[in-house]
Amino acid sequence: MNDIRRTILWVIFGFSMVLLWDQWQVHNGNKATFFPTPAQQAKVTVDAASAAPQPAGVPAPLALSGTVTVPSVETRAATKELVQLETDVAKLSFDTEGGTLVRVELLKHADEHKPGSNIVLLDDSKDRIYTAQTGLISSTPGVVLATHKTVMTVHPGPRKLKDGDNTLSITFESSTQNGVKLLKTYTVKRGAYDMTVKHDIVNTGSQDVAPQLYFQLVRDGNKPAGESSFYSTFTGPAIYTEAKKYQKVEFADIKKKKVDVEKHSSTGYIAMVQHYFASAWILPDGMSRDISIDAVDIGATLSDCCYRVTMISPLDAIQPGQTKSVTATFYAGPQEEKKLEVLYPGLELVKDYGWLTILAKPLFWLLHQLNNILGNWGWSIVSLVILLKAAFYWLNAHAYQSMAKMKAINPRIMEMRERLKDNPQQMQMEMMKIYREEKVNPMGGCVPIALQIPVFIALYWVLLSTVEIRNAPWIGWIHDLSAPDPFFILPLFMTLTTLLQTALNPAPPDPMQAKMMWIMPLAFSVMFFFFPAGLVLYWITNNVLSIAQQWLINIRMGVPPQFNLPKF
C-alpha cells in the first residue's frame, strides 16, 4: 500500500515539474517543450463551406458559400478613410468602409507592456483584427444592400468632446442600393464606455422592403499580449439570452464545430471577452434575433483564423418613403462589474468567475465596500482575508486542534512504525488502536479546511478578474497589484510563510510523504513569482493568519510549537 502511495505522489510531483518547466519556457519566449500553445501549432485555415451555417439570406461578404476572407490591410489601404472621435475616456477610430468601428483606445487604462501607451481593445492592423461590424441583408435573394463592406460618407461635425458637452455624435451614410439607404449614427457619452448606435433604414424605392439588420464582432484567435503562462483566463466569444443565460465558447471548440449555444432569442447580447476587458452588442429586449458563432479564413496576415459572433434581426416591412430606426448599444471597455450591471442585467457576467460565481459575486461586493472605506485595494485585500479568517475561525480551530493532537502522539506513531516496519498489517492495526485510545481522527484536520477551499478559490478568481486593481498601488515598491512584484519580495515572503506553516504541521509517519510535504510547497511557490502581486498578498495574509492561529491553539493545548524540519 505504501509503495502505491509513493508511486502516485512521485507521478503527481513529476507531472507538476513537467508543467512548470513547460510554462517557464513559454514565459521566457521559447517554444513549449511538451505542450505547444495554439499560437505555436500549425496555422489552421477554416474552409467556410464546412463552417457552422449562418442564417439564411446572408450576403456574399457574410455567406458561407465559398471561402470568406477578411481582407488584408494592404487591400483596404487604398480605399478606406479613418475618422477619429475622442472622449475623455476613449479614442475611437471608424472606417468609412461600412462605418465600422475598427479601433478603441482606452485612455484611462495604461498598457503595462508598452510604457507610455494605453490599452487598445479593438484594432485593425497587420498584427490584430478585432472590429465591430453592422449592415443590412436583403430578404430577396440576389439583392445586395449596404453591408460592412459598403463605402459610406461621413457627415461633418465635431470630432472631440468639448468641455461642458456630455455627448458627441458621428453619422455615416451609404449610397442608395436597390432602393434602400442606411445611416449609422454613433453617440458617445462623457465618462462612459458604452455608446448608442442608431441605424436608420430609408426606403427610397417604390415597393415595400423588409431587410434584416446584422451586428457582429470579429477578432483573431490570439490571446492578448502579455498574458501570463502560469494562470489561464478566457478569451473568446460569449452570448447571453434569457433562456440559457451566459454561454461562452472556446476558440478551439469553434474550430472543431462544437458550438452549442442559443440560436434564437428576443433578449440578451453578444460579446467578445478577454482578461479585464470586453466588447458587446446589446439589442432592445423583445427584438427577435438569430445568433451564430463561426470561424473564417483571414489569409496569411495573421497566424491564426478569425472568429465572429453574429446577431441577425429581421425588420418589419418598410413602406416607400418611410424610415425604420433601430437603436442598439455597443460597449467596449473594462469589466467594471457595477457599471456593467446597470448597463444591462447579465452583462456583468463577462467578468467570468466560472462555477464559483455564486460565492465570488458577494466576495467582490464585500471587497468593493472595503475599498470604498479604505481607499486602497491592497489594504482592502488584506482586510477581506482577515474577515474571512474570522468567519472561519472555529472551523480552523477544530482543524488545528486535530493537528495538535496528531503532533502530540507523533512520537508514539514513529516508534511503533520503526518497531513494526517489517509487519505492515500489524503496523496498521497498532496505528488504529493508538488513534482510538487518544481519540484522534487523522482526517479531522482536513475536513474543516476542505470546506473553506471553495471560498478561497472564489476569492482567487475575484482578485484575478477585477480590473479595478490594474495599475492600483499598494505600498512602497508595489505600484500595480495586477502585475508581478518587480523585486520578488512578496513571493519570497510567501514561500517562507508556506515553509513555516509546513514545519508547524505534524510530520507524516511515512518518510516519503514527509519529504513530499516539503517538496510540493517549494515547487508550487515557484509559480507565485509570476502571479499578480494582489494574489500573492492574499496568500501571504492567509498564511500569516493561519500560522498565528495554529501557534496559539498549540500553546493552549499544551503542545509547544515545534518545527518539523525535513530529513532528506
C-alpha positions in Angstrom: 0.0 0.0 0.0 2.8 2.4 0.9 4.6 1.6 -2.4 1.4 2.6 -4.3 1.1 5.9 -2.4 4.8 6.7 -3.1 4.3 5.9 -6.8 1.2 8.1 -7.1 2.9 11.0 -5.2 6.0 10.8 -7.4 3.9 10.7 -10.6 2.0 13.9 -9.4 5.3 15.6 -8.5 6.9 14.6 -11.8 4.0 15.9 -13.8 3.9 19.1 -11.9 7.6 19.6 -12.7 6.9 19.0 -16.4 4.2 21.6 -16.4 6.3 24.1 -14.5 9.3 23.7 -16.9 6.9 23.9 -19.9 5.4 27.2 -18.7 8.8 28.5 -17.7 9.9 28.0 -21.4 6.9 29.9 -22.7 7.3 32.7 -20.1 10.8 33.3 -21.4 9.7 33.5 -25.0 10.8 30.0 -26.0 8.7 27.3 -27.6 6.9 25.0 -25.2 8.7 21.7 -24.9 5.8 19.4 -24.2 2.5 21.2 -24.7 2.5 23.7 -27.5 0.0 26.6 -27.3 -2.4 27.2 -30.2 -0.2 30.1 -31.4 2.7 27.6 -31.8 0.7 25.0 -33.6 0.3 24.9 -37.3 -1.9 27.6 -38.9 -5.5 26.4 -39.3 -7.4 27.6 -42.4 -11.1 27.2 -42.0 -13.0 26.4 -45.2 -16.1 28.4 -45.0 -18.1 25.7 -46.8 -17.6 23.4 -43.8 -18.1 26.0 -41.1 -21.2 26.4 -39.0 -24.1 27.5 -41.1 -25.3 31.1 -40.9 -29.0 32.1 -41.0 -30.5 32.2 -44.5 -30.2 35.4 -46.5 -26.6 36.3 -45.6 -25.0 38.3 -48.4 -21.7 37.4 -50.1 -19.4 39.1 -47.5 -21.1 37.1 -44.7 -22.3 33.9 -46.5 -20.6 30.6 -46.0 -20.7 29.5 -49.6 -17.2 29.6 -50.9 -14.4 31.0 -48.8 -15.0 34.0 -46.7 -11.8 36.2 -46.5 -11.4 39.1 -44.2 -9.4 41.5 -46.5 -5.9 42.2 -45.6 -4.6 45.6 -44.5 -2.9 46.1 -47.9 -6.1 45.6 -49.9 -8.1 48.0 -47.8 -5.5 50.7 -47.5 -6.2 52.3 -50.9 -9.9 52.8 -50.3 -10.5 53.2 -46.6 -10.5 56.5 -44.7 -10.3 56.6 -41.0 -12.2 59.1 -38.9 -11.3 59.6 -35.2 -13.6 60.5 -32.4 -12.2 61.3 -28.9 -13.9 61.5 -25.5 -12.5 61.8 -22.0 -12.1 58.0 -21.7 -11.6 56.7 -25.2 -10.2 57.4 -28.6 -12.3 55.8 -31.3 -11.4 55.2 -35.0 -14.1 54.5 -37.6 -13.6 53.2 -41.1 -15.7 54.8 -43.9 -15.9 51.3 -45.3 -19.1 50.2 -43.7 -18.9 52.9 -41.0 -17.2 50.2 -38.9 -15.6 50.8 -35.5 -12.1 49.5 -36.0 -10.1 50.8 -33.1 -10.8 51.6 -29.4 -8.0 53.0 -27.3 -8.9 53.2 -23.6 -7.3 56.4 -22.3 -7.8 55.6 -18.6 -6.1 52.2 -18.8 -2.3 52.1 -19.4 -0.7 49.2 -21.1 2.0 47.9 -18.8 3.6 46.0 -21.6 4.1 49.2 -23.7 5.3 52.0 -21.4 3.7 55.3 -22.4 0.8 53.6 -24.3 -2.8 52.8 -23.4 -4.7 49.6 -23.8 -6.0 49.2 -27.4 -9.1 46.9 -27.2 -10.5 46.9 -30.8 -7.8 47.1 -33.5 -7.5 46.6 -37.2 -3.8 46.3 -38.1 -1.2 44.0 -39.5 -0.9 42.3 -36.1 -4.5 42.2 -35.0 -8.1 42.0 -36.2 -10.8 43.0 -33.8 -13.7 45.1 -35.1 -17.4 45.8 -34.6 -19.5 45.5 -37.8 -23.1 46.1 -38.8 -25.1 46.1 -42.1 -28.2 45.1 -43.9 -29.3 41.8 -45.5 -32.0 41.7 -48.2 -34.9 39.3 -47.8 -34.8 39.0 -51.6 -32.2 36.5 -52.9 -29.5 38.2 -55.1 -30.3 41.7 -53.9 -27.4 43.4 -52.1 -27.9 46.2 -49.6 -25.4 48.3 -47.5 -23.1 46.0 -45.6 -19.9 46.5 -43.5 -18.1 46.4 -46.9 -20.0 49.4 -48.4 -18.1 52.6 -48.6 -20.0 55.4 -46.8 -19.8 59.1 -46.5 -19.3 60.8 -43.1 -21.3 63.8 -42.1 -19.3 66.8 -40.9 -19.3 67.7 -37.2 -17.0 68.0 -34.1 -14.7 65.1 -33.5 -13.7 65.7 -29.9 -15.8 66.0 -26.8 -15.6 69.6 -25.7 -15.6 70.9 -22.1 -19.2 71.3 -21.0 -20.6 68.8 -23.5 -21.8 65.4 -22.4 -22.4 63.7 -25.8 -20.8 63.6 -29.2 -22.2 62.0 -32.4 -20.9 60.9 -35.8 -23.0 59.8 -38.7 -22.2 57.6 -41.7 -24.5 57.5 -44.8 -24.5 54.9 -47.5 -25.5 55.4 -51.1 -28.9 54.1 -52.2 -28.6 50.4 -53.1 -31.7 48.7 -54.6 -33.9 51.4 -53.2 -32.6 51.3 -49.6 -30.2 53.7 -47.9 -28.6 53.1 -44.5 -27.5 55.8 -42.0 -25.4 54.9 -38.9 -25.2 57.3 -36.0 -22.8 56.6 -33.1 -23.4 58.7 -30.0 -20.8 58.6 -27.2 -21.1 59.9 -23.7 -18.7 61.6 -21.2 -17.1 59.1 -18.8 -18.8 56.1 -20.5 -17.5 53.2 -22.5 -21.0 52.4 -23.9 -22.4 54.2 -26.9 -25.8 54.2 -28.7 -25.7 53.1 -32.4 -28.8 54.2 -34.3 -29.5 52.6 -37.7 -31.9 54.5 -39.9 -33.1 52.3 -42.9 -34.7 54.6 -45.5 -36.9 53.1 -48.3 -36.3 55.3 -51.3 -37.9 52.9 -53.7 -41.4 52.3 -54.8 -42.1 48.9 -53.1 -42.1 47.7 -49.5 -38.8 46.3 -48.2 -38.2 44.1 -45.2 -34.4 43.8 -44.7 -32.5 42.2 -41.9 -30.1 44.1 -39.7 -26.9 42.3 -38.5 -24.5 43.0 -35.7 -21.2 41.2 -35.3 -17.9 41.1 -33.5 -14.9 39.8 -35.5 -11.5 39.1 -34.0 -8.4 36.9 -34.5 -7.8 34.0 -32.1 -4.6 35.2 -30.4 -4.5 35.9 -26.7 -4.0 39.5 -25.6 -0.3 40.5 -25.4 1.3 39.8 -22.0 -1.0 37.0 -20.9 0.7 35.0 -18.1 1.7 31.4 -18.8 1.1 30.5 -15.1 -2.6 31.1 -15.0 -5.3 30.9 -17.6 -8.1 33.4 -18.4 -10.8 33.1 -21.0 -10.5 34.8 -24.4 -13.3 34.3 -26.9 -17.0 35.0 -27.9 -19.9 34.8 -25.5 -23.6 35.2 -25.7 -26.4 35.9 -23.1 -30.0 35.1 -23.5 -32.9 34.9 -21.0 -33.4 31.2 -21.8 -29.8 29.9 -21.4 -28.2 32.8 -19.6 -24.4 33.3 -20.1 -22.6 31.0 -22.6 -19.0 31.3 -23.6 -17.3 29.4 -26.4 -13.6 28.5 -26.7 -11.8 29.2 -29.9 -10.8 25.5 -30.1 -14.4 24.4 -29.9 -15.3 26.8 -32.8 -12.6 25.2 -35.0 -13.9 21.8 -34.1 -17.5 22.9 -34.8 -18.6 22.1 -31.3 -20.6 25.2 -30.8 -23.8 24.7 -28.8 -25.4 28.0 -27.9 -28.9 29.5 -28.1 -29.6 30.3 -31.7 -32.8 32.3 -31.5 -33.8 34.8 -28.8 -35.5 38.1 -28.2 -33.3 39.2 -25.3 -29.6 39.4 -24.4 -26.3 40.3 -26.1 -23.3 39.0 -27.9 -19.8 39.7 -26.7 -16.1 39.2 -27.2 -14.3 38.6 -23.8 -10.7 38.8 -22.7 -8.9 39.3 -19.4 -10.1 42.5 -17.8 -11.9 43.9 -20.9 -14.9 43.1 -23.2 -17.0 44.3 -26.1 -20.7 43.7 -26.6 -23.6 44.4 -28.9 -26.9 44.8 -27.0 -30.3 45.0 -28.7 -33.5 46.1 -27.1 -35.4 43.3 -25.4 -38.3 42.0 -27.5 -36.4 42.4 -30.8 -36.1 39.0 -32.4 -32.6 37.8 -33.4 -30.7 34.8 -34.8 -27.4 34.1 -33.2 -24.4 32.3 -34.7 -20.7 31.8 -33.9 -18.2 30.6 -36.6 -14.6 30.8 -37.9 -13.4 32.3 -41.1 -10.2 32.4 -43.0 -8.2 35.6 -42.8 -5.4 34.6 -45.3 -1.8 35.0 -44.4 -2.0 38.2 -42.5 -2.1 36.6 -39.1 -1.0 33.2 -37.7 -4.5 32.0 -36.8 -8.0 32.1 -38.2 -10.6 34.7 -37.4 -13.8 34.3 -35.3 -17.1 36.1 -35.3 -20.2 36.1 -33.2 -23.3 37.5 -35.1 -26.9 38.6 -34.4 -29.3 39.0 -37.3 -32.6 40.7 -36.7 -35.5 40.7 -39.2 -37.3 44.0 -39.6 -40.9 44.8 -40.3 -41.8 45.9 -43.8 -40.8 49.5 -44.6 -43.2 51.3 -46.9 -41.9 53.6 -49.8 -40.7 56.9 -48.4 -40.6 55.6 -44.8 -37.7 55.2 -42.4 -37.2 52.4 -39.9 -35.0 53.3 -36.9 -33.2 50.7 -34.7 -31.1 51.8 -31.7 -28.6 49.3 -30.3 -26.0 49.7 -27.6 -22.3 48.9 -28.1 -19.9 48.5 -25.2 -16.1 48.4 -25.4 -14.2 48.8 -22.2 -13.2 47.4 -18.8 -15.1 44.7 -17.0 -16.3 47.1 -14.2 -18.9 44.9 -12.6 -21.1 47.5 -11.0 -21.3 49.6 -14.2 -22.0 46.6 -16.4 -24.9 45.5 -14.2 -26.5 48.9 -14.6 -26.0 48.9 -18.4 -27.8 45.5 -18.9 -28.7 42.8 -16.4 -26.4 39.9 -17.1 -23.7 41.9 -18.8 -21.5 41.8 -15.7 -21.2 38.0 -16.3 -18.5 38.8 -18.9 -16.3 39.1 -15.8 -16.3 35.3 -15.6 -15.9 33.6 -12.2 -16.8 30.2 -13.6 -18.8 27.8 -11.5 -18.0 29.7 -8.3 -19.9 32.8 -9.3 -22.4 32.3 -6.5 -19.6 32.7 -4.0 -17.4 35.2 -6.0 -20.1 37.9 -6.5 -20.7 38.5 -2.8 -16.9 38.4 -2.1 -16.4 41.1 -4.8 -19.2 43.2 -3.3 -17.5 43.0 0.1 -14.1 43.8 -1.4 -15.6 46.8 -3.2 -17.2 48.1 0.0 -13.9 47.8 1.9 -12.2 49.7 -0.8 -14.8 52.5 -0.6 -13.9 52.8 3.1 -10.1 52.3 2.9 -9.4 53.8 -0.5 -6.6 51.3 -1.2 -7.2 47.9 -3.0 -4.1 46.4 -1.3 -5.3 47.0 2.2 -8.8 46.0 1.1 -7.5 42.6 0.1 -5.7 42.2 3.5 -8.9 43.3 5.3 -11.1 40.9 3.3 -8.9 37.9 4.1 -8.9 38.9 7.8 -12.7 39.0 7.8 -12.9 35.6 6.1 -10.4 34.1 8.6 -12.6 35.5 11.4 -15.7 33.9 9.8 -14.0 30.5 9.6 -12.2 30.8 13.0 -14.0 27.9 14.7 -13.6 25.6 11.7 -9.9 26.4 11.6 -9.6 25.9 15.3 -11.1 22.4 15.1 -8.6 21.6 12.3 -5.6 22.9 14.2 -6.7 21.1 17.4 -6.8 17.9 15.5 -3.3 18.6 14.1 -2.0 19.4 17.6 -3.3 16.0 18.9 -1.6 14.3 15.9 1.6 16.1 16.8 1.4 15.0 20.4 1.1 11.3 19.5 3.5 11.5 16.7 6.5 10.2 18.7 4.4 7.1 19.6 3.5 6.6 16.0 7.1 6.9 14.8 8.4 4.5 17.4 5.7 2.0 16.5 6.4 2.2 12.8 10.1 1.6 13.4 9.3 -1.4 15.6 6.8 -3.0 13.2 8.3 -1.9 9.9 8.6 -5.5 8.7 4.9 -6.2 9.6 2.7 -3.7 7.7 -0.6 -5.4 8.7 0.3 -5.3 12.4 1.5 -1.7 12.0 -1.9 -0.6 10.6 -3.7 -2.3 13.5 -1.5 -0.7 16.1 -1.9 2.7 14.5 -5.7 2.5 14.6 -5.5 1.4 18.2 -3.5 4.5 19.1 -5.9 6.7 17.3 -8.9 5.2 19.2 -7.1 5.4 22.6 -6.1 9.0 22.1 -9.5 9.9 20.4 -7.7 11.3 17.4 -9.2 11.4 13.9 -6.4 11.6 11.3 -8.8 13.3 8.9 -10.1 15.8 11.5 -7.7 18.5 10.3 -8.6 18.0 6.6 -12.4 18.3 6.6 -12.7 21.8 8.1 -10.0 23.1 5.7 -11.6 21.4 2.7 -14.9 23.1 3.4 -13.2 26.5 3.1 -11.4 25.7 -0.2 -14.3 26.9 -2.5 -14.4 30.2 -0.7 -10.7 30.9 -1.1 -10.7 29.7 -4.7 -13.6 32.1 -5.4 -11.6 34.9 -3.8 -8.7 33.9 -6.1 -10.9 34.4 -9.2 -12.2 37.7 -7.8 -8.7 39.1 -7.5 -7.6 37.6 -10.8 -10.6 39.1 -12.7 -11.0 42.5 -11.0 -9.9 45.2 -13.5 -10.1 47.9 -10.8 -6.8 46.6 -9.3 -5.0 47.1 -12.7 -2.3 49.8 -12.1 -3.6 50.1 -8.5 -0.7 50.7 -6.0 -0.4 49.2 -2.5 2.7 50.4 -0.6 6.3 51.2 -1.5 7.5 49.3 -4.5 4.1 47.8 -5.4 2.7 50.2 -8.0 0.4 47.7 -9.7 -1.4 44.9 -7.9 -2.3 43.2 -11.1 1.4 42.8 -12.1 4.1 40.6 -10.6 6.2 42.0 -7.8 9.2 43.6 -9.7 11.7 42.7 -6.9 10.1 39.3 -5.9 9.9 40.4 -2.3 6.3 39.3 -1.8 6.8 35.8 -3.5 9.9 35.2 -1.3 8.0 36.1 1.8 5.1 33.9 0.7 7.4 31.0 0.2 8.9 31.5 3.7 5.4 31.6 5.3 4.4 28.4 3.4 7.5 26.6 4.6 6.9 27.8 8.2 3.3 26.6 8.0 4.6 23.2 6.7 7.1 23.0 9.6 4.4 23.6 12.2 2.2 20.7 10.9 2.8 17.2 12.2 5.2 15.2 10.1 3.5 12.3 8.3 4.7 8.9 9.6 5.7 7.8 6.1 9.2 9.2 5.3 8.3 9.6 1.6 5.1 11.5 2.4 7.1 13.7 4.8 9.6 14.6 2.0 6.7 15.4 -0.4 5.2 17.7 2.1 8.2 19.9 1.7 8.9 19.5 -1.9 5.4 20.3 -3.2 5.1 23.7 -1.4 8.5 24.7 -2.8 7.6 23.6 -6.3 4.3 25.4 -6.4 5.8 28.5 -4.8 7.8 29.0 -8.0 4.6 29.9 -9.8 3.9 32.8 -7.4 6.9 34.6 -8.6 4.9 35.3 -11.8 1.5 35.8 -10.2 0.0 39.3 -9.8 1.1 41.0 -6.6 -2.5 41.2 -5.4 -2.9 37.4 -5.5 0.4 36.9 -3.7 -0.7 39.4 -1.0 -3.9 37.5 -0.5 -1.9 34.2 0.0 0.6 35.8 2.4 -2.2 37.3 4.6 -3.9 33.9 4.7 -0.7 32.1 5.6 0.3 34.5 8.3 -3.1 34.4 10.0 -3.2 30.6 9.7 0.3 30.4 11.4 -0.8 32.7 14.2 -4.0 30.7 14.9 -2.2 27.4 14.8 0.6 28.6 17.1 -2.0 29.9 19.6 -4.0 26.7 19.6 -0.9 24.5 20.1 0.1 26.6 23.1 -3.4 26.4 24.6 -3.5 22.6 24.2 -0.1 22.2 25.9 1.7 21.1 22.7 4.6 23.5 22.3 5.1 24.6 18.7 7.9 22.7 17.1 9.4 23.0 13.7 9.4 19.6 11.9 12.4 20.1 9.6 12.8 17.9 6.6 15.1 14.9 6.6 16.4 14.2 3.1 
